[in-house]
Amino acid sequence: MMAGVLTLIFIISCLNLLLSHRCSSHPLCTNFRAPFTSKTPLSFCQYNGSVCCNATEDLKLRNQFKSMNVSVSACASVLKSILCSRCDQFSAELYRIDSAQRTVPVLCNSSISTSSSQSQQAKVDYCAEVWDKCHNVSIINSPFALQAKGGIQINSTSKLTELWQSKGAFCDEFGGASDDGATCFNGGPVLLNSSENISPPSGICLEKIGNGSYLNMVAHPDGSNRVFLSNQAGKLWLAMVPEQGSGETLGIDESNPFLDLTDEVHADAALGLLGIAFHPNFQQNGRFFASFNCDKVQWPGCSGRCSCNSDIGCDPSELSSDNGARPCQYHSVITEFTTNSTTLNLSLVSQIRPVEVRRILTMGLPFTSQHGGQILFGPKDGYLYFMMGDGGGSGDPYNFSQNKRSLLGKIMRLDIDTIPSAKDISEFDLWGNYSIPKDNPFYEDHELLPEIWAMGFRNPWRCSFDSERPSYFLCADVGQDQYEEVDIVTKGGNYGWRVYEGPLLYNLSNYSEANNSSNPINAIFPVMGYNHSSLNKAEGSASISGGYFYRSMTDPCLYGRF
């Protein structure tokens, strides 16, 4: 069965690979939010349409510019452009938020990649232009000086020549090329060249290495060629992956699982052990996490608050049974385990006891399908991300996905390293034993659930972070009737369900209700996907599973593709 499961994943990935070229930049702001259409036009920065600044931020940039007191008009013009680049819909890439803290965007210089999606607009050596116009001009609180001092605010006047001896030295620090993975600033809004004719790869070769039926695969944190595999029933194994092309099969002893949770897990068509994740410091602390479904009728430990409750206008007594199960009979659970080993080398641990160390979260489910269930640690922030579907029911009948008082149809972001105080549990009305990251989008609004990182999903089944650009967090969201999608998930983003299914209007009455309200949803549409009518016409369309950015050089032709 494993071959079938993996083949499905690879087929979906291949379809996307064959339909898309190497991943170029996608709109994203420096605060990790998606660009938006400003309610009022920006008066200082000449950006319109999709932007990363509102009127308040535009005013702050105006005041910052005035405080510089630049007397030379040519230099003032380029400084204004540089400050206003914060408003560009590609500002996250311009400021390289995944690699370093910058006060100045990467300025295009002469070493431009000829294959770049921005190459036509970036041929000008803008870094040299900035130097030529500003190198001998006095600037109060210069953003260049601020970056050179590591972001420490210094109230002083400086010239570029006082900090850098030459144009070359200046551009070594602030210049950069636009390539297939990023953009550079050339003095104006980023305009990607979409007219390029890039040939897709001819395909990829698959190598069968096993026959088991596994739902999750996670690399061993020690960096070896071992992986953890789990099945839906609740067993987790440690396996050895053979060298590519060796002809050998997966090295796994299914009679000796690493962890057996079958007594706790309830597994059926849409339920089971759905996610596994190792703490970023697993090699030091041995902490391991599992996400699974349980049945409160069968297991006393399966008990928690029902996600259909009065806070969101839902009464579980009014819900009918679903496939023989009562509302909130099944729960989604995240639990913590530990190797609990005396050995100092955790790479040698081959089995752990199924003893729960800590219950992170428990939530009763209104229906029996669309529960997501994957858990991931953010590669930069170290927080735990939990993917949750809309809870089931055709068309999300209670509109859980758009309700910010519900965790259904959401991606959550949790701090599992900080034990919450009794005050925090009460104040935030937490669903378990975790804390809320202070930069979560709804942290300060106690009328909304602070766990939410993004919303408007139907069933975000499998997600992944780009290992090279962690701000690129992509999720495959399973459609209902028409469309399968892949989204770039952003802080506070709304991905449209149940108003939209992918880019398509799902229900006109839902659309009218959402957009006639005081807070229209401003849906973010997929970066890729496919319509049910366009693929597999003879057999019917396959549900999307997920994907990864390819960052290996085993096949250089695939590098950077999703």
N, C-alpha and C positions, 0 to 999 in steps of 0.2 A: 504493500500500500504506500510505503514511503516514496517509491518511484512515481506513483501517481500524484501524490501531494506535491513533491518537488517539481515534477514536470509541469503541473498547473502553474506553479509560481514562476518557473522559467518561461513558460509560454506567454504569460501576461507581460513579464518583463521584456521579452523579445518583441512583442507587439509595440510596446512603448519605445524600445530601442530603435526599431525600424521606422518608427514614425517621427522620431525626434533626433536632432543633432546634439552635439556636445552642449551641455547645459551652460548657457550664458547667464547674465545677471537677471534677476527678477525683482520687481518693485518691493522694497522693504525700507523702513525708516530706521534711523539710528537708535530709536527707543524700542526696537523689535516689533513695532506695530506696523500694520499695513497702511499704505497711503490712502488718502480719503479726498473727497471733494469738499473744499472749504465752504462753509455757509456764507461767508462774505469774502469778496475778492481781496487778495493780499495787496496792500498799498505800497509797501517798500520793496519787497522781493517780487520780481516780475515772473512769477510762476503761476500757472493756472491749470485747470483740469485736476488730475490726480497729484496731490501734493503731500508733504510731510509737515507742514506748518499751518497752524491756525492764526487768527488775527492777533491773538495775544503774543504768540511766539514771533510773529512778524514784527510786532512793535518792539520786542526785546532786541531783535537783531538791528532794527533801526537805531535804538538807543546805544547799542554796543558800537555801531559804526560811528555815530556822532562823537562818542567818547574818545575815539582814536585821534580825532582832531588832525586829519591828514590834509595838508594844504595843497598838495600837488594833485591836480584833477585826474591825470592818467593813472596814478597809483591808487587814488581813491576809488576809481571805477573798478579796477581789478579786485581790490579789497572787498568792495560791496558784493561783487560776484562770488567771491570765495565764501563770505559769510552766508550768503543766501543759498549756497549749495546745500545747506542743511534742509532746505525745503524741497529739494529734488526727490522725486519718487524712488530714485536709486541711491539715496544718501547712505544707506547701510553699506553698500559696496564702495562708494566714493570714500568713506571714512574707515573702511576695512575693520568693521566692528568685531570680526572674529579673531583678529590678530593683535591689535593694540589700540590703546586709547589715543585718539587723534583730535587736535583742535583745528586742523587744516585738512581738506580732502587730498587724496593723491592727485598731484598735478601732472597732466599729460606731458611727457617729454618726447624726445626724438626717437626713442627706441620702441616704436609701436609695432606690435605683432601684426603681420600682414594678414593673418587669418582671423583677426579679431572682428567680432560683431559690431564693434564701435569704430573700426579702423578708418572709415571714410570721414568721420567728423573729428578724429583725434590726430590727424597728421600734423597739425600745428604744434610747435614746441611751446606749450603754454607755460611750462615752468620757467623757461628762458625769458618769456615775455614778462612774467611777474617780476623776475629779477631785474630786467632792464628798466622797468617802470618804477620799481620801489626800492632798489638796493641802497640808495643814498637818501631816502626819505625818513624823517623822524616819525615814529608811530607810537602812540601811547597804548600800553597794554597790547602789544602786537600779538596776534594769534600764533605767529611763527615763533616768537620768543617763548610764549606759553608752552608750546609743544616741546621746544628745546629744553625747557626747564622741568619736563616731566609733568606738566599740567598744574604746577604750583603757581598760583596767582601772584604776580609781582607788579606793583603799581609803579611803573617806570616807563621812560621813553627810550626807544632803541631804534637803531638802523640795522638792516640786514647785514651790512658790511662789518658791523661790530660783532656779529655772531658767526658769520661764515666768511671765509677769506676770498671765495670765488663763486662764480655762477655754478661751476661744477660741484663744489662742495654743498651748495644750497640744494641743487637738484638731486644730489645723492640722498639727501634726507627727505625731500618733499616730492620728488618726481617719481613717476612710475608709468608703466605701459598698460594699455588696455589689452586684455587677452580674453580667451574664451571663458575664463572663470570670474572675471571682474571687469570693472570699468575705471576710467580715470576722468578727471575734470578738465575740460578744455575752455572754461569760461562761460558756459551756458548750460541749459538743460540737457541731460543725457538723452540722445536719440539713437536707439539701436538700429543697425542696418538689417532690416528683415528681408532684403532682396537677395541675400546670399543663397547660392545653390549648393548646399553641402550634401554630398551623397551619404545615405545611411550605410551602416555596416551590412555586409551580406548575410550575417547571421552569427550564431555562436554554436559551439559544439557542446553537447551534454555528455557527461560521463556517469554512468550508473554505478553507485557504490554501495547500495543496500536496498532492502525490500521492506523495511519496517514502516509502520504507520505513525509518524511523529508530527506533532503540531507546532512545536517550538524548537529552535536551535540557537544556542548562545555559545560564543567562543569562551573557552576557559580563560579567566582573567590573568593567568600566568604567561600568556602569550605563546603557549605550546600549540601543537597541531591537534589538540583535543577540544572537543565540544561537549556541551550538555544538551541532551535531547529529551523531550518529554512528550508523552502521549496524552490524549484527551481524557483517558481514564484516571490519570493521576500519578503515573510513575515517571521518574526522572533518571536517566542513565548518563554515565560518563563514557564517552566514546572516542576512539582514535581515528582521525581522518587520514586516509592513505595519501601518499604523495601523488600529485597529478600525473596521470599517464602510467602509473605503476601497474594497473590492472588489478590491484588488490581491493578488497571490500572493506566496509566500515568495521572497525574493531570494537565490538560491543558485546557484552555479556548480559543478555536480557534477564537472566535468572538472578542477577545481582544488581538491583537498582541502587543508584546513589541516594535516592529518597523515594519513599512509597507513601503517597497520600490518598490511596484509593478508599480508605475508610472515611475520609473527610469529604472527598470530592463527589459531587453528583454529575454524572456524565450522560448526555444523550445527544441528539442531533445538533443542538446549538449550545450545550452547556458542558463544562468540564474544567480541566486544568488549562487555562487560557494564556497565562503569561508567567515568565520566570525572569528574574533580574538579579545580578550580583552587585553588591555595594561597590562603589568606585575604589574603596580601600579594602576589598575582600582579602587580598593577600596579607593584610595586617590584622583585620578584625573578624574575618570569616563569616560576615553577615550575608544572608541570602534571602530573597523575597519571592513569594509565589502569589499569583492571582488565580482564583478558581471560584467555581460555583458550588454551593452546598444546598442541601434540602433540610429544612428545619424539622421535618417529620422524621427524618432518618438519623439526624446528628444533633445532639443537644447543644453543641457549640455553634450551631448555625442560628444565630439570633441577632437581629439588629432592627433599626428603624426602617419602616417601609418608605420607599421613594414616592409612592402615591400617598400624599398626606394633605392635611388642611392648608399647609403653607402655600401649596400650589393649586389649591382648588380641586383636589382629587380625593375621592372617598373610596378606599379599597372595597368596602362592602357593596359598592355599586358596580364593581367590575365582575364580569362573568369569568368562569374558569377557562383556562387556556391549555388545551391538550391534556385535560384532566387535572391540572395544577391550580390551586387557589392563588389569588393575588398575594404576592410576597411570600409564597411558600419557598421559593428559591431566592438565594442571596448571592451577591458578588462580595468576595472577601479578598483582602490582601493581608497576608501574614508574613511574619519574619521568623526565620530559622537561623541556626548557627551551626558551624562545624563542631563546636564544643570539643575541640581536639587539644590534646596536650602537646602535639608535635608543633615545632616552630615553623615547619615547612608545610604550609597548607596545600601545596601542590601534590603532596603525598596522600591527602585525604581522599578516600574512595567511597565513603558512605557516611551519612549522617542520620541521626534519629529523628523520626517525624514528631518532634515535640515543639509545639509552637512557643516561641520566645515572647512574641508580642503581636497583638492583633492591631494592625494599622488601620483598617477600615472594614466596615460591614454595612451593606445596603440591601434592603429587600427589593425585589424586582417585580414590577406589575404584571409582566407577561413573560413568555418563555423564550424569546429570541431577541437578537440585536443587542448584545451586551458587550461588544468590543472585548475588553479584558486584558489587552496587552499592557505591560508595564516596562518603562525604560528610564534609565538615569540620564539626565542631561549631561553631555560630555564636558560642558564648561561650568555650569552652575551646580552640578551635583545633586539637583533635586529630582524627585521621583515623579514621572509623568504617567498618568493612568488614563487609558482610552475607554470611554463608555458610550455605548450606543443609546438610541432613543427609548430602549426598553421593550420594543415590539409593538405589535398592533399595526394594522395597515394604515399608512399615511400619518403616523404619529398622532393618534386621535385626540390626545390631551395636550398636544403642542409642547411636550416636555423640552424638545430641543431648543426652542426659542424662549423658554422660561428661565430667567436668571436666578430663580429660587429653587431650581431643580438641577441635580447633577447628571440627569439623563441627557444624552445627546451632546456631551461635553468632553473636552480633554482637561484633566485636572493636573495641577502642579503642587506637590506636597513636599514639605521639609520633614524627612523622617529621622534626621539627626538631632533635632531639638525636641525634647519632651515638652508637651504643652502643660501650662499651669492650669489649675482648676478655673482660674479667671478666664484664660484663653478658651478653654472648652466651653464655658458658659457664654462668653461674649461672642464668639464666632459660631456657636451652635455646631461644633465639630461632629463629624460622623465616625470618629475614631481617635486613635492615639498618634497624632501627628501635629505639626505646626504649620502655619501659613507663611510662605515667603512674603516679605514686606513689599516686594515689587510685583506681586501678582496684580492683575489689572483692577480687581474689585476689592482689594484689601481694605480700603478705607470706607467702603460703602456697606454698612452693616445690613442694609435692606436686600443685598444680593449675596450669593454664596461666594466666599473669598477663595474657595478651592479652584474656581474656574480659571483656566488659562485661555481657552477658546471654546466656541459654541457653534450650534447649528449643524451638527453631524447626524447622520442616520445610523451608521455603524462603522466607525473608524477601526478597521480590522487590523491592519499592520502598518506601522509607522517606522521611520528611521531618520536619524540625523546624518547629515553629510559629514564624514570624518574630517574633511579638509575645511569645510565652512559650516560650523555647528549651528549658525543662525538659520541655515536651511534645514528645516524640520518638515519632512514630507509625510503625508498620511494618505493611504488609499481608503476612500469612503465608499462602502457598498451601496449601490443604488437600489431603487425599488422597481420601477416599471420601465425606465427609459435609459438611464445613464450611469456609467461607472466612472469614478473620478479620482484624481490625485490632487491634493491641495498642499500648498506651502502654508504651514500653520504659523500664525503670528500672534503676538500678545494681544488679547482682547478681540481677536478676529471672529467674525460671524460668517459661517460658510453656507448659510441660506436655507437648509432644510428646516421646516417642511414647506416653505414658500417656493424654494427652487430645488430641483433635482439636477445637480451639476449646474450648467448654464441655462437650463431649460425651466420655464415656469411650470411648477408642479400643480398648483391649484390656484385659480384666479381669485376665489374668495379669500384664501389665505393671504394672497398678495395684497388685496385691497385692505384687509384688516391690518396687516403689518405696516403698510406704507401710508395709511391714513391716521396712524397713531402719532403721538408727539415725538416718538423715537423710532424712525424707520430703521430697518435692519442693516442697510448698507452692506449687502452680501458681497463676499469675496468669492470670485468664481475660480474654478479649477485651472491649474496650469497645464494639465493634460487629462485625457480621458477618452472614452469612446461611447457611442450610442449603441444601444442594444440592437438596433436595426442594421448596423454597419458591419458586424462581424459574425462569423459562424452561422450564416443564414440557414444552413442545412440542419444544424444541430441545436441552435439556440445559443444565446450569448452566455459566456462564462462570467461569474462574479469576480470582480477584481480582488486580488489578494494583497499586493504590496510591492515594494521594490527598494533598491539601494542605488546610491551613487557608486559607480565602479571606480575604485581608487587603487587598483592593482596594476602592475606593469606586466602581468602574465600575458595579457593581450593589450598592447599599447593602443590599438585602434578603438578600444572601448573606454579608455580612460576619460573620466569626467562625464560619462553618459549615465542616465538613470534608466 
